[in-house]
Every structure is written in structure tokens, then in C-alpha cells.
């Protein structure tokens, strides 16, 4: 990741809180805000209800005066960060900080964001700013990954109210339901080369679903994707793929290809980005996304 020079201590924050993100939403954001104020910072808090669904490009940069803030904080999960980056647009270079209150928090795990409120406050006030490369699935921005096939179907079947109340337990039922279905084959064009698949993940970062390492060669600081291609044709084989994934052995049965562009021309393949359903294919996934200035912990 490209890192700026160490910043002066940040004192004024716009905190955008998604109250429906994750089980810890009611407490962690407030504790971090209290820690920031105890250190002399000023917090202006806005709530973003259903942030991922309602973000309009440039909406915040258009409607909120950002010049007086040192940083904008996203209190939520990966969808909240994605929505905030979209809503800020490319007209501002203000850095974004994360309070990881979402269900997965994959991006926060990727940059090793701490879990304790006092440590999070320290990072937000004094952590360096790194630049990470975004990617696009059609018109949808993402930072960690886009999935088509199995995980797209799981996310599409997810009960969002149940997820809000019970976190990762909400995934059990849609995963089980999707496993009962026979995988649907399709062709994915990876940098122009066709590959048969029943599930493909475009990895922009290394991690997936929390802390699972999906693509060891992926680097958020550099434009470029890794296509992780699974091709199970039956339910039993799909289960084998998932077990291998959980054990960190999926590279033995999946095809992993560094790439810049993935095209799924077939219709009606479920697609998700950073844990949010974005509708069915056809879709073009590219590494040509905007860069995000992110407040991160200092490296040891």
C-alpha cells in the first residue's frame, strides 16, 4: 500500500454510523467516539440507515461541507465502507477511517485494524493514510472481492433483518439452501480467455469472509485482480470445495489467475460485491476502480 507521511494528530471527525450493521453496532461506535472525545477530538455523527443500498455517487461530498473535517469515519461493515466511498465520490481526498461494527469486516481485517475501542481511537487520530485500489463490478465499486455463482446466490437469499440481529448465523440457512441446489455452470472470460465455472470470485484483496486467505498474491495497494475459479458440477463436490476453502487448501482444487478483467456474459448468474447483492449477470468486473485513502494502523 502507498503510505503518506505520518499525519498530524486528527482532531475533527465526521462519523457516519450505519445502525443496522452488525451485532456490535450499538456499543462499539459510541465507545470509540467517547475515546476520541476523551483525547480532545470533536465528533459530528450522522446516521446512514441502510447505507449500502442508498448511496448515491458523490452524495455526501455534494450535501455535506467536508472542508472542516480531518477524516470521515465509517462505523459499519464492508458495505458501509463501500457505500461511503461511493457517496464521497472522487471530488474529495479526505481520508476514511473504519470502526469495524459490521458482520464480516473483511477490509478492516485486511489492514489489521484493532478490535478494542481505545486502540481504534489511537489509529483514527494518528494512523498513517494508505491508498488502496478499488475495482468495479459493472457500476458497483468494491474493495475486497466480487463473487458470481455460489456466494452470489447465498447473499441474494440472505435475510437482512436476521443478519442485523444475529450476525454470521444468518448465513447458515442460505448456505444450506444453496448447497441443496445443483451448481449452475457458466463461462467466465478472464482477460479474454474462456474458463468453465460454477463459482468465481474476483479477489482484489487477500482475505474473504473475515480472515480466510482467498488469494495470497492479491495486494490492495496495486490495481489488479485474482480470479479464483471453482467448477463443482454436483452438490458433493461443492461441499468438498467449501471444506477445502475452510482448511486453506482451496488452491489445490481451484484455478487462481492474476488478471485485470473478468466478463460473465451469461444471464441470471447471481452476483455480490463485498457482501452485498448487486443483481444478476451479465457483468464485467475490472480492476479500474477509484483509489481510496484509508487510515490504517502503523506497521510493526
C-alpha positions in Angstrom: 0.0 0.0 0.0 1.2 3.5 -0.8 1.6 5.3 2.6 1.5 9.1 3.2 3.9 10.7 5.7 2.7 10.3 9.3 -0.2 12.7 9.8 -0.5 15.3 12.5 -3.0 14.3 15.1 -6.5 14.4 13.7 -9.0 16.4 15.8 -12.3 16.7 13.9 -14.2 13.8 12.6 -17.4 13.2 10.7 -18.7 9.8 11.9 -21.1 8.1 9.6 -22.8 5.3 11.5 -24.8 2.5 10.0 -27.0 1.4 12.9 -28.2 -1.7 11.1 -24.6 -3.1 10.5 -23.6 -6.0 12.7 -24.1 -7.1 16.3 -21.8 -4.6 17.9 -23.4 -1.5 16.3 -25.0 -0.2 19.5 -21.8 -0.1 21.6 -18.5 0.0 19.7 -19.1 3.2 17.7 -20.2 5.0 20.9 -17.1 3.7 22.8 -14.7 4.8 20.1 -16.4 8.2 19.9 -16.1 8.6 23.7 -12.4 7.6 23.5 -11.8 10.2 20.7 -13.5 12.9 22.7 -11.5 12.0 25.8 -8.4 12.6 23.7 -9.7 16.1 22.7 -11.3 15.2 19.4 -14.6 16.7 18.1 -17.1 14.3 16.6 -20.1 15.1 14.3 -22.2 12.0 13.9 -24.6 11.2 11.1 -26.6 8.0 10.7 -26.7 6.2 7.4 -29.7 3.8 7.5 -29.2 1.0 5.0 -26.1 2.7 3.7 -25.1 0.1 1.1 -28.5 0.3 -0.6 -28.9 4.1 -0.6 -25.5 5.5 -1.5 -25.6 7.8 -4.5 -22.3 8.7 -6.2 -21.0 12.0 -4.7 -24.0 12.4 -2.4 -22.1 13.2 0.8 -19.5 15.4 -1.0 -22.3 17.3 -2.5 -24.5 17.8 0.6 -22.0 18.0 3.5 -19.3 20.6 3.9 -16.2 18.4 4.4 -13.5 21.1 4.5 -13.6 21.4 8.2 -13.0 17.7 8.9 -9.7 15.8 9.2 -11.3 12.5 8.4 -14.6 10.7 7.8 -15.2 7.6 9.8 -17.3 4.6 8.6 -18.9 2.8 11.5 -20.2 -0.4 10.0 -19.1 -3.3 7.8 -17.6 -3.6 4.3 -20.8 -2.5 2.7 -20.8 0.7 4.8 -17.2 1.5 3.7 -18.1 0.8 0.1 -21.2 3.0 0.3 -19.3 5.8 2.0 -16.5 5.7 -0.7 -19.2 5.9 -3.3 -21.1 8.7 -1.6 -17.9 10.8 -1.1 -17.1 10.5 -4.8 -13.8 11.5 -6.3 -14.1 15.2 -5.6 -12.6 15.0 -2.1 -9.3 13.5 -0.9 -10.4 13.3 2.7 -9.2 10.1 4.4 -11.6 7.4 5.6 -11.3 5.6 8.9 -13.1 2.4 10.0 -14.9 1.4 13.2 -15.5 -2.3 12.4 -19.0 -2.9 13.6 -20.2 -5.0 10.7 -20.7 -8.7 10.3 -17.6 -9.6 8.3 -15.3 -6.5 8.4 -13.0 -8.1 5.8 -11.3 -4.8 4.8 -10.7 -4.0 8.5 -9.1 -7.4 9.0 -7.0 -6.9 5.8 -5.4 -3.8 7.2 -5.1 -5.3 10.7 -7.5 -2.8 12.3 -7.5 -3.4 16.1 -10.7 -4.5 17.9 -10.5 -2.5 21.1 -12.1 0.9 21.2 -9.0 2.7 22.7 -6.7 1.2 20.1 -9.2 2.1 17.3 -9.3 5.7 18.5 -5.5 5.9 18.5 -5.4 4.7 14.9 -8.0 7.1 13.8 -6.2 10.1 15.4 -2.6 9.2 14.5 -2.5 6.3 12.0 -0.9 6.8 8.6 -3.0 7.1 5.4 -2.6 4.4 2.9 -4.0 4.3 -0.6 -5.9 1.1 -1.7 -7.0 0.3 -5.2 -10.8 -0.2 -5.8 -12.4 -2.3 -8.5 -15.7 -2.3 -10.3 -18.4 -4.9 -11.0 -20.5 -3.2 -13.6 -21.2 0.2 -12.0 -20.7 -1.1 -8.4 -17.5 -0.2 -6.6 -15.8 -2.9 -4.4 -12.6 -3.2 -2.4 -12.2 -6.8 -1.3 -14.0 -9.1 -3.7 -16.9 -9.7 -6.1 -18.4 -13.2 -6.4 -20.6 -14.8 -9.0 -22.4 -18.1 -8.6 -22.4 -19.8 -5.2 -21.7 -16.8 -2.9 -23.9 -14.6 -5.1 -26.8 -17.0 -4.5 -26.1 -17.1 -0.8 -26.1 -13.3 -0.4 -29.2 -13.0 -2.6 -31.0 -15.4 -0.3 -29.8 -13.7 2.9 -32.5 -12.4 5.4 -31.1 -9.0 6.1 -33.2 -8.5 9.3 -31.9 -11.8 10.6 -28.4 -10.8 9.8 -28.8 -7.5 11.6 -29.9 -9.3 14.7 -27.8 -12.4 14.7 -24.7 -11.7 12.5 -23.0 -14.6 10.8 -25.6 -17.1 12.0 -27.8 -15.6 9.3 -25.7 -17.2 6.6 -26.3 -20.8 7.8 -29.8 -21.1 6.2 -28.9 -19.6 2.8 -25.7 -21.6 2.6 -27.6 -24.8 3.4 -30.3 -23.9 0.9 -27.8 -23.1 -1.9 -25.8 -26.3 -1.2 -29.0 -28.3 -1.9 -29.2 -26.9 -5.4 -27.2 -28.3 -8.3 -24.4 -25.8 -9.3 -25.2 -23.8 -12.5 -22.3 -23.9 -15.0 -21.4 -20.7 -16.9 -18.4 -19.4 -18.8 -16.2 -16.6 -17.4 -13.9 -14.8 -19.7 -10.7 -13.9 -17.8 -8.6 -11.4 -19.7 -10.3 -12.7 -22.8 -9.7 -16.4 -22.1 -12.8 -18.5 -21.5 -13.0 -20.7 -18.4 -15.8 -23.0 -17.3 -17.0 -22.3 -13.8 -19.9 -22.7 -11.4 -18.5 -20.1 -8.9 -15.9 -17.4 -9.5 -14.5 -14.8 -7.1 -12.7 -11.7 -8.3 -10.3 -11.0 -5.4 -9.0 -7.5 -5.0 -7.6 -8.2 -1.5 -6.2 -11.4 0.1 -9.0 -12.1 2.6 -12.5 -13.4 2.3 -15.4 -13.8 4.7 -13.4 -12.4 7.6 -10.0 -13.9 7.9 -9.9 -16.7 5.3 -7.0 -16.1 2.9 -8.5 -16.4 -0.6 -5.8 -15.1 -2.9 -2.3 -14.9 -1.2 -0.9 -12.9 -4.2 -3.5 -10.2 -4.1 -2.4 -6.7 -3.0 -4.8 -3.9 -2.2 -2.2 -1.3 -2.9 -1.9 -2.3 -6.6 -4.5 -2.4 -9.3 -5.2 -5.9 -10.4 -7.5 -8.9 -9.5 -7.1 -12.6 -8.9 -9.8 -14.8 -10.5 -10.5 -17.7 -8.2 -12.4 -20.3 -10.3 -14.4 -23.2 -8.9 -16.1 -25.7 -11.1 -18.1 -28.2 -9.0 -20.8 -29.9 -11.1 -22.6 -31.6 -8.2 -23.5 -30.9 -4.6 -21.0 -33.3 -3.1 -18.1 -31.7 -5.0 -19.3 -28.2 -3.9 -19.1 -29.3 -0.3 -15.6 -30.6 -0.9 -14.7 -27.1 -2.3 -16.1 -25.4 0.8 -14.2 -27.8 3.2 -11.0 -27.2 1.3 -11.7 -23.4 1.5 -12.2 -23.6 5.2 -8.9 -25.5 5.6 -6.9 -23.1 3.4 -6.4 -25.8 0.8 -8.7 -24.4 -2.0 -5.7 -23.6 -4.2 -5.4 -27.4 -4.8 -8.8 -27.6 -6.4 -9.5 -24.1 -7.7 -7.8 -22.2 -10.6 -6.3 -18.9 -9.5 -5.4 -16.4 -12.2 -4.0 -12.9 -11.8 -6.0 -10.7 -14.2 -7.4 -7.2 -15.0 -10.8 -8.1 -16.4 -13.5 -10.8 -15.9 -16.6 -10.9 -18.1 -19.6 -13.2 -17.3 -21.8 -12.9 -20.5 -24.4 -15.4 -19.4 -27.7 -14.1 -17.9 -29.1 -14.7 -14.4 -25.9 -15.7 -12.5 -26.2 -14.1 -9.0 -23.5 -11.5 -8.2 -22.4 -9.9 -5.0 -19.7 -7.4 -4.1 -18.2 -7.0 -0.6 -21.2 -9.0 0.8 -23.9 -7.0 -0.9 -26.2 -8.5 -3.6 -26.0 -6.3 -6.8 -28.2 -8.3 -9.1 -27.6 -11.0 -11.8 -25.2 -11.2 -14.7 -24.2 -10.3 -17.4 -21.5 -8.4 -15.7 -18.0 -7.1 -16.4 -15.6 -6.9 -13.4 -12.5 -4.8 -13.8 -9.6 -3.5 -11.7 -10.2 0.0 -13.0 -11.8 1.4 -9.8 -11.1 4.6 -7.9 -8.5 4.6 -5.2 -9.4 5.0 -1.5 -7.4 6.9 1.1 -7.7 4.8 4.2 -6.5 5.4 7.8 -4.6 2.3 8.8 -2.6 1.0 11.8 1.2 1.6 11.7 3.1 -1.4 10.6 5.2 -3.0 13.4 
